[in-house]
């Protein structure tokens, strides 16, 4: 069982920046893909960014060029750096880990972009 805990969510003004962290309860060296998802009220959860253990990355078109996902295997942590934030970035952000045939989710951290 892999426990994931997100942190860093906050209220931020449009154009601002925010960094999210996802701490795993075990080593993530063997976890092939880690990702960030988000969900706004009344909407489906969507993939924001993902990163493989070889550090290949993939981003949703809506965040490409503004967000950066990274992983520090030694610290068992995945990060999401968010720049040039927009109101439509508002949502509950979830950390996700894929390990074998299992998928793990964190509890989520709230990001609100508003003036």
Secondary structure, DSSP 8 states (H G I E B T S, - for coil): ---EEEE---EE-TT--EEEEEEESS--TT-SEEEEEEE-TTS--EEEEEEETT--EEE-TTTTTTEEEEEEGGGTEEEEEE-S--GGG-EEEEEEEEETTEEEE---EEEEE--
